[in-house]
Amino acid sequence: MESFFHTLKVELVHQRRWATRDEARRDLFAYIEGYYNRQRIHSALGYITPEQAERNAS
């Protein structure tokens, strides 16, 4: 989890400021579901995305 939060902060949180909590919540959800889980490769998974790893496990 520490690695995830570090990545989240470096790639999203430290890059901008939000006017409201709802705006921040929307962007965090979009980052996690739209990018982190579907497009970003992970070394711990053999350099594939979590979505690919889940499909391979089925």
Secondary structure, DSSP 4 states (H G I P E B T S, - for coil): -HHHHHHHHHHTGGG---SSHHHHHHHHHIIIIIIITTT--BGGGTSB-HHHHHHHH-
